[in-house]
Amino acid sequence: MRLPVRSLAALALACAPAVAAAQTFRSDDPVMRRIWQLGMDSSQTERLAQVLIDSIGPRLSGTANFTSAVEWLERTYQGMGVPARRERYGTWRPWRAGPVHLDLLAPHVRSMEARFLAWSPGNGGRPTDGEVVAIPALADAAAATAWLRTVRGKFVLASAPEPMCRAPQELERNARPATVQRVAARRTELAREHARRVELLGGGALHARLDSAGVAGILTSLWSNGWGVNKVFAATAERVPSLDVSCEDYGLLHRLATNGQGPRARLTATAERGGAEVPMFNVVAELKGREKPDEYVLLSAHLDSWASATGATDNGTGTITMLEAMRILKAAYPNPKRTILVGHWGGEEQGTIGSLAFAEDHPEVVKGLQAVFNQDNGTWRFEILEGQGFAGAAPNLARWVAQLPAEIGDSLRLQLPGPQANTGSDHTSFVCRPAPAFRLQSPYAEYRQYTWHTNRDTYDKIVFDDLRQNATTAAMMAYAASEDPTTTGREQAVLIGQNGQPRRWPTCNTARRSYQASQQRR
C-alpha cells in the first residue's frame, strides 16, 4: 500500500507569494524550522562533496583512498563538534592503482578507453605489445586446451561483443520495430555463442586459465546500456592485467579480430597488489541521548565505492547526506531525546561487511534501535520511504512523515508495510535481526543504467538541490524518530513470495571480515 502524505493547504499556498518557507510547515515546531533553515538555506553539501568525491576520489576497500576518507570524516566531525570514532571491523587486500593506457597500434592507431578491474595486477608500467584475439569457435574441450596454448603474449577479448552501443530506450523510440527486434536477436545470438565457447574453456575459470596461459592482458566489457557507460567490477586473474574496455572500443577490437584484420595493442599499466591485508574501518558519529541514551536512531550509508570512477552517487551522495544531516542536527538539536548515530560503513560492495560487523559487535545498539534510515542510491530527491516489512512500524513512520514540510512530505510516498528491497544494501544488516530499518529511496532507473557501479559515477552527476533536500529530510526524520513518545514496533508483516505463498523473514549473513575469509567461503 502506498500512502502519499498531502495537504490541501499546500495547494492554496502554491499561488501565494513565496515570502517564507515557514508557511508550509505542519506545525510551529522551532526545531523543524531550524533544521530547514540550516539544511536548505545554509547547506554545506557542495563543499563536502567536492572534497570527498573530487579530492579523495574512489574509495575501494583496501586502498589508501578509503583510509583517507575515514580520516577526513573524523576530522570533519571533529570540526563540527560531533564525537566520532573509527571502528576496525577487519582487513582487506591492499591495492594501489597507477596509470593505465591501452592503445591500438594496428591496423590503425587509436587510444582506447580502458580501466583496471579492481585489484588487477599491472605489467610493471612497461609497455607491452601484443596481438588482440577473440575466443574462436571451438569443437570440444580438447580444441579449447589447444587454443589456450596459442595465446601467450596476446591480449584476449574475454567478453561477448555488443552489436550496438546505443541506449536501448533511444533505439526503441526512433527505430522501426523490426530493427529493434533484429538488434535484440543479434545480441542474444552473440551472447549464446560466446557462452558456449567460454564453457569449453572452463566457464567461471576462464580468467584463471588465461592467467595461467601467460596472456598479455585480459580485456572485458560489461556494457550498462547507456552511451559510454560500463559496469566495472573486480579482477580474478592473479598475475596478468585485467581491463574493462568501453563498449565502443571493445566492439572495434572484436570486429577487427574476428575479421582477420590483425589488431595489435600496447598496454602500459601500473598497479601494486599483494602483501599483508590492511585494516578496514567503519566511522561512527554520535549525539548522546538526554532521556533515552540506550535507544538509538541510526543514519546509515556506505563509504566505500568501486574504483573505475569516483563513487559520486554510489555512495558519495549517501555519505554526504548523512554527514550533512548530523551537522544540521548538532546545530539544531544537540541534545536529542534518544541517541542519534551515523554509521559510515566500509565493505558494502563486498557484501555489506561493515554494517554486518557493526550489528554483530553492538547487540546493545540493535536491541535499542528506534529506527535505521539507510540511503544508498543516486542523487534525485527521496521519492519512497520503504517500510521493509515491519507492520508494527507503520504508525511511527506515518507520524514522522506527517511532520515534514509540504515541500518534502507531499512528494515522499510511504510503502507500508513495504517490500524488502535491495538485499545488497546496508539496511538489510539490521532488518534480518529484526530491527526497524528503512530505506530512503531515490528514483532508480537512470541511476541503475548510468552511474551504479560504472565508469561515469562522477561529481557532475549530482543534483545539489536534491542532495540538500535529502540531507534536510534525513535530519528531520532523525529528529522526529528521536522525539517520538512511542517505541517503534517490530511486528513483522506476512511477506508473500513469487509463488504467492508466505515466505520466511530474511536471516543474517556473517560478516566476512577479511579477504582471505571471503575466498574460503566461495
Phi and psi in degrees as a GROMACS rama.xvg file:
@    title "Ramachandran Plot"
@    xaxis  label "Phi"
@    yaxis  label "Psi"
@TYPE xy
-111.139  127.18  ARG-2
-119.813  92.6809  LEU-3
-68.4092  137.456  PRO-4
-95.5138  115.923  VAL-5
-128.519  157.083  ARG-6
-134.24  121.97  SER-7
-64.4492  -31.1031  LEU-8
-61.4997  -33.6505  ALA-9
-64.4468  -29.9962  ALA-10
-65.8049  -41.2731  LEU-11
-67.4837  -36.0406  ALA-12
-67.779  -21.1781  LEU-13
-59.6251  -29.3037  ALA-14
-94.1683  -3.90001  CYS-15
-85.8024  155.854  ALA-16
-59.8784  140.639  PRO-17
-82.4519  67.786  ALA-18
-84.0251  -27.6693  VAL-19
-162.675  133.211  ALA-20
-63.1856  -20.6856  ALA-21
-62.4019  -19.2837  ALA-22
-62.8381  -24.6423  GLN-23
-102.083  8.93407  THR-24
-72.3542  149.868  PHE-25
-77.6796  -20.8862  ARG-26
-152.357  -178.964  SER-27
-92.9069  17.0536  ASP-28
-55.633  115.474  ASP-29
-68.2761  -27.6754  PRO-30
-69.2834  -43.1056  VAL-31
-59.4803  -41.0069  MET-32
-67.1192  -38.8395  ARG-33
-68.3436  -40.5768  ARG-34
-59.2546  -44.8477  ILE-35
-59.0991  -46.1292  TRP-36
-61.8168  -46.2769  GLN-37
-67.7707  -39.0052  LEU-38
-81.2262  -38.3829  GLY-39
-95.6178  -32.749  MET-40
-99.6829  -19.7193  ASP-41
-132.065  41.3231  SER-42
-65.2686  142.829  SER-43
-109.361  11.6136  GLN-44
-63.3324  -40.3967  THR-45
-64.9926  -44.603  GLU-46
-63.2786  -45.7103  ARG-47
-66.5187  -43.9071  LEU-48
-65.2244  -37.4639  ALA-49
-62.3543  -39.4487  GLN-50
-67.7093  -50.741  VAL-51
-62.2879  -45.9975  LEU-52
-89.3536  -44.3325  ILE-53
-81.9404  -46.8836  ASP-54
-83.1382  -49.1802  SER-55
-76.0998  -46.4972  ILE-56
88.0951  -154.979  GLY-57
-62.6853  148.281  PRO-58
-127.65  56.6364  ARG-59
-66.9846  139.645  LEU-60
-54.9139  136.446  SER-61
88.0205  0.143518  GLY-62
-104.373  160.983  THR-63
-63.2288  -30.8674  ALA-64
-62.7234  -39.1871  ASN-65
-62.8596  -44.5057  PHE-66
-61.0657  -39.232  THR-67
-61.8515  -38.6343  SER-68
-65.957  -39.8379  ALA-69
-60.259  -47.5156  VAL-70
-64.8704  -39.2506  GLU-71
-64.1099  -42.8314  TRP-72
-60.9169  -43.3062  LEU-73
-58.8598  -46.1927  GLU-74
-65.2016  -40.089  ARG-75
-66.3822  -44.5396  THR-76
-63.9328  -38.5066  TYR-77
-59.5852  -42.4089  GLN-78
-65.2084  -25.3892  GLY-79
-83.9049  -10.1689  MET-80
78.562  22.18  GLY-81
-104.906  121.021  VAL-82
-59.6706  132.25  PRO-83
-144.761  151.496  ALA-84
-144.212  150.891  ARG-85
-94.3006  140.249  ARG-86
-121.632  116.017  GLU-87
-72.9612  127.159  ARG-88
-113.757  -12.4759  TYR-89
169.895  -152.333  GLY-90
-138.798  166.628  THR-91
-150.402  166.085  TRP-92
-69.4002  138.263  ARG-93
-79.093  156.891  PRO-94
-161.348  135.091  TRP-95
-133.229  109.921  ARG-96
-92.1619  133.927  ALA-97
-106.373  -158.664  GLY-98
-64.992  146.583  PRO-99
-135.65  132.862  VAL-100
-143.604  124.697  HIS-101
-120.248  125.666  LEU-102
-124.569  137.833  ASP-103
-79.7794  127.108  LEU-104
-101.473  -30.642  LEU-105
-151.523  146.571  ALA-106
-79.4658  -5.86116  PRO-107
-145.651  172.269  HIS-108
-97.8147  131.973  VAL-109
-160.214  134.097  ARG-110
-80.5851  131.993  SER-111
-94.2622  151.335  MET-112
-87.6288  107.975  GLU-113
-141.325  146.242  ALA-114
-136.885  151.533  ARG-115
-61.1319  141.468  PHE-116
-73.475  146.108  LEU-117
-56.8391  138.694  ALA-118
64.8289  19.3753  TRP-119
-70.5591  143.067  SER-120
-70.5797  163.191  PRO-121
-102.971  -163.646  GLY-122
-119.339  27.1283  ASN-123
78.8991  8.44604  GLY-124
75.0686  8.45853  GLY-125
-95.3063  128.619  ARG-126
-57.385  129.478  PRO-127
-119.317  120.451  THR-128
-99.4059  146.16  ASP-129
-170.624  162.023  GLY-130
-71.4194  146.857  GLU-131
-102.832  125.253  VAL-132
-129.253  147.586  VAL-133
-99.1725  158.364  ALA-134
-70.6156  122.28  ILE-135
-82.3684  172.776  PRO-136
-63.6061  133.401  ALA-137
-124.233  133.177  LEU-138
-73.0507  -39.0732  ALA-139
-163.474  -176.982  ASP-140
-63.08  -34.3093  ALA-141
-64.1648  -40.7318  ALA-142
-65.1501  -36.6325  ALA-143
-63.9072  -44.2109  ALA-144
-62.9203  -40.0501  THR-145
-64.59  -40.1259  ALA-146
-64.4128  -39.7814  TRP-147
-58.3973  -27.6234  LEU-148
-73.4571  -8.66702  ARG-149
-100.886  -2.90377  THR-150
-101.223  1.49421  VAL-151
-56.5773  132.672  ARG-152
77.3649  7.15658  GLY-153
-110.167  159.087  LYS-154
-93.5946  124.26  PHE-155
-106.601  129.227  VAL-156
-83.7328  107.696  LEU-157
-103.814  5.94373  ALA-158
-117.791  160.455  SER-159
-70.7921  142.035  ALA-160
-78.253  157.546  PRO-161
-95.4462  137.931  GLU-162
-72.9343  -21.3832  PRO-163
-155.68  138.765  MET-164
-108.238  27.799  CYS-165
-92.84  135.181  ARG-166
-54.5254  131.423  ALA-167
-61.3898  -33.6053  PRO-168
-66.3625  -29.8139  GLN-169
-74.1699  -39.6368  GLU-170
-61.8304  -45.2898  LEU-171
-65.6081  -31.4646  GLU-172
-75.3888  -33.317  ARG-173
-112.992  -22.6021  ASN-174
-91.7945  163.509  ALA-175
-67.1524  147.679  ARG-176
-53.6442  -37.2313  PRO-177
-64.1532  -35.1997  ALA-178
-66.5863  -44.383  THR-179
-58.6796  -44.8943  VAL-180
-64.9641  -39.0314  GLN-181
-66.4572  -42.4641  ARG-182
-63.8251  -43.0848  VAL-183
-63.1519  -41.9426  ALA-184
-64.9685  -40.1401  ALA-185
-65.5427  -40.2489  ARG-186
-61.8867  -43.6162  ARG-187
-63.5509  -42.5235  THR-188
-61.8763  -45.7453  GLU-189
-63.2801  -42.0392  LEU-190
-65.6907  -42.0043  ALA-191
-66.8157  -42.298  ARG-192
-65.4005  -41.6622  GLU-193
-61.8567  -43.6429  HIS-194
-60.6042  -38.5982  ALA-195
-63.3301  -41.9512  ARG-196
-67.272  -41.1891  ARG-197
-64.9414  -37.9299  VAL-198
-60.0991  -40.7108  GLU-199
-66.8644  -23.1517  LEU-200
-94.1571  8.16377  LEU-201
111.755  5.33753  GLY-202
60.3091  -119.177  GLY-203
-65.927  -12.764  GLY-204
-90.869  6.87002  ALA-205
-53.5056  -50.8082  LEU-206
-64.3214  -37.1687  HIS-207
-64.1362  -38.5231  ALA-208
-70.0075  -39.0016  ARG-209
-64.432  -39.7655  LEU-210
-57.8937  -48.6622  ASP-211
-66.4601  -27.6274  SER-212
-77.006  -8.24731  ALA-213
79.3618  34.8579  GLY-214
-66.926  161.045  VAL-215
-75.5892  -28.4914  ALA-216
-176.408  154.34  GLY-217
-108.236  120.618  ILE-218
-107.565  126.936  LEU-219
-129.67  166.299  THR-220
-154.533  120.598  SER-221
-120.571  90.9784  LEU-222
-68.7337  143.918  TRP-223
-105.528  17.8899  SER-224
66.7028  26.7844  ASN-225
-140.973  162.416  GLY-226
-58.3184  118.439  TRP-227
68.8452  18.7032  GLY-228
-118.987  126.845  VAL-229
-125.922  146.689  ASN-230
-77.3753  138.003  LYS-231
-133.442  114.189  VAL-232
-113.271  -136.511  PHE-233
-105.508  150.748  ALA-234
-79.9842  149.772  ALA-235
-115.716  -17.8171  THR-236
-71.1753  140.614  ALA-237
-97.6441  -19.3  GLU-238
-120.737  -28.2579  ARG-239
-114.003  153.115  VAL-240
-63.8332  140.673  PRO-241
-119.831  125.432  SER-242
-126.008  144.357  LEU-243
-90.2428  134.122  ASP-244
-118.526  137.869  VAL-245
-54.4661  153.77  SER-246
-52.9123  -44.3361  CYS-247
-67.0006  -47.8305  GLU-248
-70.6354  -35.6221  ASP-249
-64.2477  -42.1693  TYR-250
-60.7618  -40.5314  GLY-251
-59.79  -49.7361  LEU-252
-60.6551  -41.3225  LEU-253
-66.9401  -41.3131  HIS-254
-65.5856  -41.4318  ARG-255
-61.8906  -43.4317  LEU-256
-68.0599  -45.5055  ALA-257
-73.8703  -19.5395  THR-258
-96.7324  10.2621  ASN-259
65.5599  34.5536  GLY-260
-101.548  18.377  GLN-261
63.1078  47.4414  GLY-262
-68.0613  136.535  PRO-263
-128.857  146.653  ARG-264
-135.055  161.828  ALA-265
-127.159  130.977  ARG-266
-120.369  130.68  LEU-267
-123.246  117.262  THR-268
-143.901  125.941  ALA-269
-115.184  125.482  THR-270
-156.314  143.913  ALA-271
-114.495  125.937  GLU-272
-145.195  148.746  ARG-273
117.317  -178.147  GLY-274
84.0352  -172.074  GLY-275
-66.3003  147.568  ALA-276
-64.4287  151.743  GLU-277
-107.396  154.57  VAL-278
-65.6016  146.727  PRO-279
-122.976  146.777  MET-280
-135.692  152.678  PHE-281
-99.2203  154.128  ASN-282
-114.327  126.172  VAL-283
-122.688  123.403  VAL-284
-109.54  154.671  ALA-285
-148.422  134.446  GLU-286
-114.379  113.411  LEU-287
-71.0659  137.42  LYS-288
-71.3774  142.235  GLY-289
-87.1839  -33.1421  ARG-290
-108.721  -39.4389  GLU-291
-128.139  69.4596  LYS-292
-65.3975  -18.8586  PRO-293
-97.1861  11.6355  ASP-294
-114.269  147.617  GLU-295
-135.336  140.404  TYR-296
-111.354  125.316  VAL-297
-117.622  119.207  LEU-298
-91.42  132.357  LEU-299
-133.582  133.763  SER-300
-162.978  147.469  ALA-301
-90.8584  144.192  HIS-302
-91.786  -30.1255  LEU-303
-74.6857  165.232  ASP-304
-149.838  173.212  SER-305
-79.1336  176.003  TRP-306
-111.904  -3.25465  ALA-307
-78.584  -18.1491  SER-308
-133.114  -147.974  ALA-309
-113.081  12.8806  THR-310
62.8632  39.4901  GLY-311
-67.9046  -52.252  ALA-312
-98.2106  -5.16412  THR-313
-141.381  83.6472  ASP-314
-136.774  48.6684  ASN-315
-59.6203  -39.6359  GLY-316
-66.0154  -39.2088  THR-317
-64.9888  -41.3503  GLY-318
-59.0786  -47.6427  THR-319
-68.2881  -36.565  ILE-320
-54.9706  -48.8035  THR-321
-77.3442  -34.2458  MET-322
-62.7929  -47.6669  LEU-323
-66.1948  -38.0832  GLU-324
-59.6518  -40.2655  ALA-325
-69.4874  -36.3029  MET-326
-59.081  -45.6772  ARG-327
-62.9059  -45.8916  ILE-328
-64.2933  -38.6104  LEU-329
-59.0317  -37.6231  LYS-330
-81.9752  -35.545  ALA-331
-98.8526  -21.8242  ALA-332
-151.033  60.53  TYR-333
-72.3205  -17.245  PRO-334
-122.57  74.0965  ASN-335
-67.4124  157.779  PRO-336
-65.6834  -49.7015  LYS-337
-104.457  158.386  ARG-338
-67.9062  131.95  THR-339
-107.417  124.304  ILE-340
-114.865  151.439  LEU-341
-120.889  128.4  VAL-342
-111.303  117.249  GLY-343
-102.898  105.734  HIS-344
-92.1383  143.87  TRP-345
-93.5313  162.098  GLY-346
65.8611  19.5898  GLY-347
-62.074  -39.8  GLU-348
-70.8263  -12.5868  GLU-349
-102.444  12.4851  GLN-350
118.827  42.1679  GLY-351
47.7594  43.1131  THR-352
-66.4316  -47.0765  ILE-353
-62.6363  -45.3837  GLY-354
-70.8882  -37.3008  SER-355
-60.939  -43.1842  LEU-356
-63.72  -41.2684  ALA-357
-60.8979  -45.3949  PHE-358
-63.5321  -37.8451  ALA-359
-67.053  -39.2708  GLU-360
-82.013  -17.4854  ASP-361
-128.869  65.7146  HIS-362
-61.798  -26.2596  PRO-363
-67.0531  -34.1249  GLU-364
-70.2419  -45.981  VAL-365
-57.9621  -43.312  VAL-366
-61.8599  -37.1334  LYS-367
-96.3661  12.3046  GLY-368
-69.4582  124.733  LEU-369
-85.2927  -37.6812  GLN-370
-169.913  145.434  ALA-371
-115.034  130.728  VAL-372
-115.54  110.319  PHE-373
-106.556  139.075  ASN-374
-131.862  127.774  GLN-375
-151.917  37.4823  ASP-376
-163.678  131.274  ASN-377
73.5938  -157.916  GLY-378
-138.609  -14.732  THR-379
-71.4233  168.538  TRP-380
-61.5029  150.488  ARG-381
-58.1775  130.518  PHE-382
-116.34  -21.2915  GLU-383
-138.12  137.966  ILE-384
-112.939  110.659  LEU-385
-90.3511  127.677  GLU-386
-76.1033  -10.8673  GLY-387
57.1323  27.4169  GLN-388
86.8682  6.22593  GLY-389
-89.7266  95.5074  PHE-390
-63.0641  -35.8687  ALA-391
-70.4606  -14.7167  GLY-392
-87.5452  -9.8994  ALA-393
-55.1692  -47.0747  ALA-394
-61.9628  -39.5882  PRO-395
-64.22  -49.6369  ASN-396
-58.4998  -42.6421  LEU-397
-62.6261  -41.6647  ALA-398
-63.5009  -41.697  ARG-399
-67.184  -45.129  TRP-400
-66.0689  -34.2427  VAL-401
-63.1174  -19.4184  ALA-402
-85.7928  -10.6744  GLN-403
-71.4775  147.685  LEU-404
-58.7958  155.867  PRO-405
-58.4268  -34.6601  ALA-406
-58.9657  -25.7676  GLU-407
-102.402  -53.8148  ILE-408
-64.53  -31.5447  GLY-409
-70.7232  -16.6581  ASP-410
-111.715  5.71194  SER-411
-105.536  113.661  LEU-412
-90.6869  137.233  ARG-413
-92.9513  133.87  LEU-414
-110.56  107.416  GLN-415
-126.688  129.68  LEU-416
-70.5974  -10.9859  PRO-417
88.3004  153.506  GLY-418
-76.9623  166.249  PRO-419
-101.121  93.7876  GLN-420
-104.082  157.536  ALA-421
56.9836  71.8979  ASN-422
-66.7661  -10.7653  THR-423
-95.2679  12.0582  GLY-424
-111.301  166.673  SER-425
-70.9714  -20.941  ASP-426
-60.6047  -27.847  HIS-427
-67.2783  -21.9633  THR-428
-65.3925  -20.4891  SER-429
-105.785  -35.8243  PHE-430
-56.0393  -39.2306  VAL-431
-69.8565  -8.63045  CYS-432
-87.8508  -23.8547  ARG-433
-96.2003  130.188  PRO-434
-124.791  144.862  ALA-435
-67.6283  97.5942  PRO-436
-121.176  134.321  ALA-437
-128.474  155.829  PHE-438
-113.862  120.09  ARG-439
-87.9401  108.41  LEU-440
-109.178  126.543  GLN-441
-95.8426  166.274  SER-442
-52.4651  140.636  PRO-443
-108.312  -31.2082  TYR-444
-61.6529  -51.6544  ALA-445
-66.7994  -39.9012  GLU-446
-56.818  -48.2076  TYR-447
-62.1027  -37.9903  ARG-448
-76.7671  -41.0815  GLN-449
-109.793  -28.0294  TYR-450
-125.912  -19.5164  THR-451
-67.7915  111.697  TRP-452
61.1055  33.3017  HIS-453
-115.508  174.433  THR-454
-80.611  5.40605  ASN-455
-120.311  17.4682  ARG-456
-86.0209  80.7936  ASP-457
-128.439  166.768  THR-458
-50.5794  -39.8534  TYR-459
-63.61  -13.7566  ASP-460
-82.8874  -8.58522  LYS-461
-79.0144  134.358  ILE-462
-101.343  102.503  VAL-463
-71.9456  -25.6551  PHE-464
-59.1285  -39.7742  ASP-465
-75.2802  -39.3826  ASP-466
-63.1656  -39.1223  LEU-467
-59.5889  -45.1614  ARG-468
-67.442  -38.9061  GLN-469
-63.2214  -41.5205  ASN-470
-64.6972  -39.8525  ALA-471
-64.1667  -42.6579  THR-472
-61.6301  -45.3331  THR-473
-60.9201  -40.7312  ALA-474
-64.8113  -42.7571  ALA-475
-65.5477  -40.7359  MET-476
-65.6958  -38.8922  MET-477
-63.6636  -42.0242  ALA-478
-63.0755  -47.8034  TYR-479
-63.0442  -41.7234  ALA-480
-66.884  -37.61  ALA-481
-65.4319  -40.1457  SER-482
-84.6044  -13.1874  GLU-483
-55.1194  127.809  ASP-484
-70.3637  -15.5035  PRO-485
-108.589  152.501  THR-486
-84.4918  139.425  THR-487
-64.3127  129.912  THR-488
-72.5396  146.55  GLY-489
-110.2  11.7098  ARG-490
-60.4701  138.129  GLU-491
-99.7528  136.332  GLN-492
-74.1204  159.073  ALA-493
-77.106  117.899  VAL-494
-96.5399  132.424  LEU-495
-101.53  130.464  ILE-496
-85.1749  -179.152  GLY-497
-64.1158  -24.2769  GLN-498
-86.2519  5.3874  ASN-499
82.3585  2.16866  GLY-500
-103.914  153.124  GLN-501
-58.1517  143.015  PRO-502
-118.9  164.699  ARG-503
-76.5291  151.121  ARG-504
-64.8726  142.408  TRP-505
-63.1087  147.099  PRO-506
-102.247  161.739  THR-507
-87.4911  136.828  CYS-508
-77.9065  164.005  ASN-509
-94.7808  136.91  THR-510
-62.0235  126.487  ALA-511
-86.6068  95.0704  ARG-512
-84.3343  4.35166  ARG-513
-150.232  158.924  SER-514
-63.4941  -40.7445  TYR-515
-59.6249  -43.4196  GLN-516
-64.6377  -35.8891  ALA-517
-66.9422  -34.5857  SER-518
-72.8025  -34.3607  GLN-519
-67.7414  -26.3013  GLN-520
-90.0379  -5.17834  ARG-521
